[in-house]
């Protein structure tokens, strides 16, 4: 089945996986994670109800109970998994992908992710080889329903600023952020696409693509907002637009989070291999110990626990918190950014000026290349820039990050899409453009 990925199960529904496939997965999960109950949440995609029905039928045919929390953000599922002591949970979602996609994010005890190296490959082997034999009717499990929204809101509310004096524009992307955001920060802000609609009629629920942020940028400018906020489809990611309507590269928000956490406690901060040196240098200035690691929540959460890191962030807009079971939450990240922005507001500092004070380098953002022989392309870049030249540092943990004194680049294969991804950063815009031209000339030979 094509839908087994590095972090989750995901693809175009009824092309990459079907309801029958979902049923098999549901049947196998209790045995995989040795549990008698599976927590299930779902997003608002048009296929989610059908997937829910197939998944829960599989779970109950295996003799386990399915415990539904209904429509939910992915972090709500993490919260319920860890706080209520479930050994297995599934969020039915395709996160930021287009409307015809769907999938399942699986977690185990403590909301630890079930990724390729932590159970998903075992599930795939079982899927391919195990025989499905439903238990007798009298041993079938049941489908139960519980409500975790209020408990989750209580948890999040502890991070609310005492008062929000800021004028905000908030794009909910017609996704799951709508379940929570107005309960947290009130209804009086300038909201965009604040109804649940699994066809995502206004823009795709992927704020990492700047074209999907254009309406929010304009709303910030037109309304004179102090900050713009945009969530992805399942609200595990959040991104920001400053008061000038400028999209803020998400790894810089990791530095903003440091203003809150590192002024209260010193310790480890996790960043992914694509993160700007502007961020790591700012975090170190605040007293943080920065650890660079692989991209993806299945890797980040495990490394966060190993380090007992206070928080972490990724270029893709995932932000992880020790106080949230080392999981990511778009809502919690929003609240922390609001805390910092409120404090800046009291000091008379605009969010845009603060971001400018962090940004020290010219950065390309993430560029995607559709390349068939990704391994060969990456190895040629490694040969050119480590053998023929003398880098100051080389990371070989998720593709390559190769650093020189006045510039660096990261090249890696996407775990979710057919792309080779490149990030370049340099001391000046002129040097950045020169290095981008060099690197892309090599990669175009493989396109």
C-alpha positions as CSV (number, residue, x, y, z in Angstrom):
1,X,0.0,0.0,0.0
2,X,1.4,3.4,-1.1
3,X,0.1,5.3,1.9
4,X,2.6,4.1,4.5
5,X,5.0,7.0,5.0
6,X,7.9,7.9,7.4
7,X,5.7,9.7,9.9
8,X,2.2,8.5,9.3
9,X,-0.2,6.8,6.8
10,X,-1.3,9.3,4.2
11,X,-2.3,9.6,0.5
12,X,-5.1,10.2,-1.9
13,X,-8.2,8.4,-0.5
14,X,-9.4,5.6,-2.8
15,X,-6.2,5.8,-4.8
16,X,-3.4,5.2,-2.4
17,X,-5.6,3.5,0.2
18,X,-9.2,2.4,0.6
19,X,-11.8,1.8,3.3
20,X,-10.8,-1.9,3.2
21,X,-7.2,-0.9,3.9
22,X,-8.3,1.2,6.8
23,X,-10.3,-1.7,8.2
24,X,-7.2,-3.9,8.2
25,X,-5.2,-1.3,9.9
26,X,-7.9,-0.9,12.6
27,X,-8.0,-4.6,13.1
28,X,-4.2,-4.8,13.5
29,X,-3.6,-1.9,15.8
30,X,-4.7,-3.5,19.1
31,X,-2.3,-6.4,18.5
32,X,0.5,-4.1,17.4
33,X,0.3,-1.9,20.5
34,X,-1.1,-4.5,22.9
35,X,-4.2,-2.6,23.9
36,X,-7.9,-3.2,24.5
37,X,-9.0,0.4,23.5
38,X,-8.0,2.8,20.8
39,X,-8.7,6.6,21.0
40,X,-9.9,8.0,17.7
41,X,-10.3,11.6,16.5
42,X,-10.9,13.0,13.1
43,X,-10.7,16.1,11.0
44,X,-13.4,17.6,8.8
45,X,-12.4,16.2,5.4
46,X,-15.2,14.8,3.4
47,X,-13.7,11.3,3.6
48,X,-13.1,11.3,7.4
49,X,-16.4,9.9,8.4
50,X,-16.1,7.0,6.0
51,X,-12.6,6.3,7.3
52,X,-13.8,6.6,10.9
53,X,-16.4,3.9,10.2
54,X,-13.9,1.5,8.6
55,X,-11.3,2.1,11.3
56,X,-13.6,1.6,14.2
57,X,-15.2,-1.5,12.6
58,X,-11.7,-3.0,12.3
59,X,-10.8,-2.1,15.9
60,X,-14.0,-3.6,17.3
61,X,-13.7,-6.7,15.1
62,X,-10.3,-7.3,16.8
63,X,-12.1,-7.3,20.2
64,X,-11.0,-3.8,21.3
65,X,-13.0,-0.7,22.1
66,X,-12.9,2.4,19.9
67,X,-13.2,5.6,21.9
68,X,-14.2,8.6,19.8
69,X,-13.5,12.2,20.6
70,X,-15.3,13.3,17.5
71,X,-14.0,16.3,15.4
72,X,-10.7,17.4,16.8
73,X,-7.4,19.0,16.2
74,X,-4.4,16.6,16.1
75,X,-3.0,18.0,19.3
76,X,-6.3,17.3,21.1
77,X,-5.7,13.7,20.3
78,X,-2.2,13.9,21.7
79,X,-3.5,15.5,24.8
80,X,-6.2,12.9,25.4
81,X,-3.8,10.1,24.6
82,X,-1.3,11.2,27.3
83,X,-3.6,12.7,29.9
84,X,-6.1,9.9,29.9
85,X,-3.6,7.1,29.6
86,X,-4.4,5.5,26.3
87,X,-1.9,3.1,24.8
88,X,-3.0,3.7,21.2
89,X,-4.7,6.6,19.4
90,X,-5.4,7.6,15.8
91,X,-6.1,11.0,14.4
92,X,-7.8,10.7,11.0
93,X,-6.3,13.6,9.0
94,X,-4.1,14.5,6.1
95,X,-2.9,17.6,7.9
96,X,-2.0,20.3,5.3
97,X,-2.6,18.2,2.1
98,X,-5.3,19.0,-0.4
99,X,-8.9,18.0,0.0
100,X,-8.7,14.6,-1.8
101,X,-6.0,13.4,0.6
102,X,-6.6,11.8,4.0
103,X,-4.6,9.6,6.4
104,X,-3.9,8.5,10.0
105,X,-1.5,9.7,12.6
106,X,-0.9,6.9,15.1
107,X,0.4,7.4,18.6
108,X,1.1,5.1,21.5
109,X,1.5,5.5,25.3
110,X,2.4,9.0,26.4
111,X,1.4,10.3,22.9
112,X,4.7,9.0,21.5
113,X,4.6,8.8,17.7
114,X,4.3,5.6,15.8
115,X,6.6,6.3,12.9
116,X,8.7,4.2,10.5
117,X,11.3,3.4,13.2
118,X,8.8,3.1,16.1
119,X,6.2,0.7,14.9
120,X,4.9,1.8,11.5
121,X,7.1,-0.6,9.5
122,X,5.9,-3.4,11.8
123,X,2.3,-2.4,11.1
124,X,3.0,-2.4,7.4
125,X,4.5,-5.9,7.6
126,X,1.4,-7.1,9.5
127,X,-0.8,-5.4,7.0
128,X,0.8,-7.3,4.1
129,X,1.0,-10.7,5.8
130,X,-1.6,-11.1,8.6
131,X,-4.9,-12.8,8.1
132,X,-8.0,-11.0,9.4
133,X,-10.2,-13.2,11.5
134,X,-12.9,-11.2,13.3
135,X,-13.7,-12.2,16.9
136,X,-17.1,-13.8,17.6
137,X,-20.0,-11.3,18.0
138,X,-20.1,-11.7,21.7
139,X,-16.4,-10.6,22.0
140,X,-16.6,-7.6,19.7
141,X,-15.6,-4.3,21.1
142,X,-17.8,-1.3,21.3
143,X,-17.7,2.3,20.1
144,X,-17.7,4.8,22.9
145,X,-17.7,8.6,22.9
146,X,-16.0,11.0,25.2
147,X,-15.5,14.8,25.3
148,X,-12.0,16.2,25.9
149,X,-12.4,19.7,24.5
150,X,-13.0,21.4,27.8
151,X,-10.1,19.7,29.5
152,X,-7.8,20.7,26.6
153,X,-9.1,24.3,26.7
154,X,-8.3,24.4,30.5
155,X,-4.8,23.2,29.8
156,X,-4.2,25.8,27.0
157,X,-5.8,28.6,29.0
158,X,-2.9,28.5,31.5
159,X,-0.8,30.1,28.7
160,X,-3.2,32.8,27.8
161,X,-1.9,36.4,28.3
162,X,-3.7,38.1,31.1
163,X,-5.2,40.4,28.6
164,X,-4.9,40.6,24.8
165,X,-4.5,44.2,23.8
166,X,-3.3,43.2,20.3
167,X,-5.4,43.5,17.2
168,X,-5.2,40.1,15.5
169,X,-6.1,38.7,12.1
170,X,-6.6,34.9,12.3
171,X,-7.0,32.5,9.3
172,X,-8.4,29.2,10.3
173,X,-8.1,27.7,6.8
174,X,-11.6,26.2,7.2
175,X,-9.9,23.6,9.3
176,X,-9.8,22.2,12.8
177,X,-8.5,25.4,14.5
178,X,-12.1,26.5,14.3
179,X,-12.9,24.0,17.1
180,X,-10.9,25.9,19.6
181,X,-9.5,29.3,18.7
182,X,-12.5,31.5,19.5
183,X,-13.0,29.8,22.8
184,X,-9.4,30.7,23.7
185,X,-8.8,34.2,22.4
186,X,-12.4,35.5,21.9
187,X,-14.6,36.2,18.9
188,X,-13.8,39.9,18.5
189,X,-10.7,39.5,16.3
190,X,-10.6,39.7,12.5
191,X,-11.2,36.0,11.5
192,X,-10.8,34.5,8.0
193,X,-12.3,31.2,6.9
194,X,-13.6,30.4,10.3
195,X,-16.1,27.7,9.4
196,X,-15.4,24.0,9.2
197,X,-15.4,22.9,5.5
198,X,-13.5,19.8,4.4
199,X,-13.4,20.9,0.8
200,X,-11.2,23.9,1.8
201,X,-12.9,26.3,-0.6
202,X,-10.8,29.3,0.0
203,X,-7.2,28.0,-0.1
204,X,-5.4,24.7,0.6
205,X,-4.8,24.3,4.3
206,X,-1.0,24.5,3.9
207,X,0.4,27.8,5.3
208,X,3.9,26.8,4.4
209,X,3.0,27.8,0.8
210,X,3.0,31.6,0.8
211,X,0.2,31.7,-1.9
212,X,-2.1,30.3,0.8
213,X,-1.2,33.2,3.1
214,X,-2.0,36.0,0.7
215,X,-5.5,36.7,2.1
216,X,-4.1,36.9,5.6
217,X,-1.4,39.3,4.6
218,X,-3.9,41.6,3.0
219,X,-6.2,41.3,6.0
220,X,-3.4,42.3,8.3
221,X,-2.6,45.4,6.2
222,X,-6.3,46.4,5.7
223,X,-7.2,46.0,9.4
224,X,-4.0,47.4,10.8
225,X,-3.4,44.2,12.8
226,X,-0.5,43.8,15.1
227,X,-0.1,40.2,14.1
228,X,-1.5,37.7,11.6
229,X,-2.0,34.0,12.6
230,X,-2.7,31.1,10.2
231,X,-3.2,27.4,11.0
232,X,-2.9,24.3,8.8
233,X,-5.8,21.8,8.4
234,X,-5.4,19.9,11.6
235,X,-4.0,22.7,13.7
236,X,-0.8,21.0,14.7
237,X,1.1,23.8,12.8
238,X,0.8,27.6,13.0
239,X,2.5,30.4,11.1
240,X,2.6,34.1,11.4
241,X,2.5,37.4,9.5
242,X,3.9,40.5,11.1
243,X,2.3,43.9,11.3
244,X,3.6,44.9,7.9
245,X,2.0,42.0,6.2
246,X,5.3,40.1,5.9
247,X,5.2,36.3,6.2
248,X,7.6,35.2,8.9
249,X,9.8,32.2,8.1
250,X,8.6,29.6,10.7
251,X,12.1,28.7,12.0
252,X,12.4,32.3,13.2
253,X,9.4,31.8,15.5
254,X,11.5,29.2,17.4
255,X,13.6,32.2,18.4
256,X,10.5,34.1,19.4
257,X,9.4,31.2,21.7
258,X,12.9,31.4,23.3
259,X,12.0,34.9,24.6
260,X,9.3,33.2,26.7
261,X,10.9,30.0,27.8
262,X,14.6,30.7,28.1
263,X,14.0,33.8,30.3
264,X,12.3,31.4,32.7
265,X,14.6,28.4,32.5
266,X,17.8,27.4,30.8
267,X,18.1,24.1,28.9
268,X,18.0,22.3,25.6
269,X,16.1,23.6,22.5
270,X,15.6,21.4,19.5
271,X,15.8,22.7,16.0
272,X,15.7,20.9,12.6
273,X,18.5,20.7,10.2
274,X,17.1,23.4,8.0
275,X,17.0,26.1,10.7
276,X,18.5,29.5,10.2
277,X,21.6,30.5,12.1
278,X,19.7,33.7,13.0
279,X,17.5,31.5,15.2
280,X,20.2,29.3,16.7
281,X,22.4,32.4,17.5
282,X,19.5,34.2,19.2
283,X,18.6,31.1,21.3
284,X,22.2,30.7,22.4
285,X,22.3,34.4,23.3
286,X,19.3,33.8,25.6
287,X,21.2,30.9,27.2
288,X,19.7,28.0,25.3
289,X,21.6,24.9,24.3
290,X,20.7,24.2,20.7
291,X,20.5,20.7,19.3
292,X,20.1,20.2,15.6
293,X,18.2,17.1,14.5
294,X,16.2,15.4,11.8
295,X,13.0,16.8,10.2
296,X,9.7,15.3,11.2
297,X,7.5,15.0,14.3
298,X,8.2,11.2,14.7
299,X,11.9,12.1,15.1
300,X,11.6,15.4,17.0
301,X,9.4,14.0,19.8
302,X,11.7,11.2,20.6
303,X,14.8,13.4,20.6
304,X,13.0,16.0,22.7
305,X,12.3,13.3,25.4
306,X,15.9,12.1,25.2
307,X,17.3,15.6,25.8
308,X,14.4,16.7,28.1
309,X,14.3,19.7,25.9
310,X,12.2,22.7,27.0
311,X,10.8,23.3,23.5
312,X,11.7,22.9,19.9
313,X,10.7,24.1,16.4
314,X,10.8,23.2,12.8
315,X,10.9,25.1,9.5
316,X,7.6,23.5,8.7
317,X,5.8,25.3,11.6
318,X,5.7,22.5,14.1
319,X,6.6,23.6,17.6
320,X,7.1,21.1,20.4
321,X,6.8,21.6,24.2
322,X,8.0,19.6,27.1
323,X,5.0,20.8,29.1
324,X,2.8,19.3,26.4
325,X,4.1,15.7,26.5
326,X,6.9,16.8,24.1
327,X,4.2,17.1,21.4
328,X,3.4,19.8,18.9
329,X,0.5,22.2,19.2
330,X,-0.4,25.1,17.0
331,X,-2.7,26.6,19.6
332,X,0.0,26.5,22.3
333,X,2.6,28.0,20.0
334,X,0.1,30.8,19.2
335,X,-0.4,31.6,22.9
336,X,3.3,31.7,23.6
337,X,3.9,34.1,20.6
338,X,1.0,36.2,21.9
339,X,2.7,36.4,25.3
340,X,5.9,37.6,23.7
341,X,4.1,40.0,21.4
342,X,2.1,41.5,24.3
343,X,5.3,42.1,26.2
344,X,6.9,43.8,23.1
345,X,3.7,45.9,22.7
346,X,4.0,47.1,26.3
347,X,7.6,48.2,25.5
348,X,6.5,50.0,22.4
349,X,8.2,47.5,20.1
350,X,6.5,46.3,16.9
351,X,6.6,42.6,16.1
352,X,8.2,43.5,12.7
353,X,11.1,45.4,14.4
354,X,11.7,42.5,16.8
355,X,11.9,40.0,13.9
356,X,14.3,42.3,12.1
357,X,16.5,42.3,15.2
358,X,16.7,38.5,15.0
359,X,17.3,38.2,11.2
360,X,21.1,38.4,10.6
361,X,21.4,36.5,7.3
362,X,19.9,36.2,3.9
363,X,17.9,33.0,3.5
364,X,16.4,31.3,0.5
365,X,13.5,29.5,2.3
366,X,12.9,25.9,1.3
367,X,13.1,25.3,-2.5
368,X,11.8,22.1,-4.0
369,X,13.2,20.2,-6.9
370,X,11.4,17.3,-8.7
371,X,14.3,14.9,-9.2
372,X,14.1,11.2,-10.0
373,X,17.6,10.2,-8.8
374,X,17.7,12.1,-5.5
375,X,20.5,10.1,-4.0
376,X,22.8,10.7,-6.9
377,X,22.1,14.5,-6.8
378,X,22.7,14.7,-3.1
379,X,25.9,12.7,-3.3
380,X,27.2,15.0,-6.0
381,X,26.6,18.0,-3.9
382,X,28.4,16.3,-1.0
383,X,31.3,15.5,-3.2
384,X,31.6,19.1,-4.5
385,X,31.2,20.8,-1.2
386,X,33.0,18.5,1.2
387,X,35.8,16.8,-0.9
388,X,36.6,19.6,-3.3
389,X,36.1,22.3,-0.6
390,X,36.7,22.7,3.1
391,X,33.5,23.2,5.1
392,X,33.6,24.2,8.7
393,X,30.9,21.7,9.7
394,X,29.0,18.8,8.1
395,X,25.7,17.2,9.4
396,X,24.9,13.8,8.0
397,X,21.6,13.0,9.8
398,X,18.8,13.9,7.4
399,X,20.3,14.5,4.0
400,X,23.2,16.9,4.5
401,X,23.8,20.3,6.0
402,X,27.2,21.7,5.0
403,X,28.4,24.9,6.6
404,X,31.1,27.3,5.6
405,X,32.2,30.5,7.5
406,X,29.8,32.8,5.6
407,X,27.2,30.5,4.2
408,X,25.6,27.0,4.4
409,X,23.1,24.8,2.7
410,X,20.8,21.9,3.6
411,X,19.7,19.3,1.1
412,X,17.4,16.4,1.9
413,X,14.7,14.1,0.5
414,X,11.1,14.9,1.5
415,X,9.6,12.1,3.5
416,X,6.0,13.0,2.4
417,X,6.4,14.3,-1.2
418,X,8.5,13.5,-4.3
419,X,10.9,16.3,-3.9
420,X,14.5,17.1,-3.1
421,X,14.5,20.1,-0.7
422,X,17.1,22.7,-0.6
423,X,17.7,25.6,1.9
424,X,20.6,28.1,1.4
425,X,21.7,30.9,3.8
426,X,24.5,33.4,3.5
427,X,25.9,36.5,5.1
428,X,24.7,38.7,2.3
429,X,22.0,38.7,-0.4
430,X,24.6,38.8,-3.1
431,X,26.4,35.8,-1.8
432,X,23.1,34.0,-1.3
433,X,22.1,34.4,-4.9
434,X,25.6,33.3,-6.1
435,X,25.4,30.1,-4.0
436,X,21.8,29.4,-5.1
437,X,22.9,29.6,-8.7
438,X,25.8,27.2,-8.1
439,X,23.7,24.6,-6.3
440,X,20.7,24.7,-8.6
441,X,23.0,24.3,-11.7
442,X,24.1,21.0,-10.2
443,X,20.5,19.9,-9.3
444,X,19.1,20.8,-12.8
445,X,21.3,18.1,-14.3
446,X,19.1,15.6,-12.4
447,X,15.8,17.2,-13.1
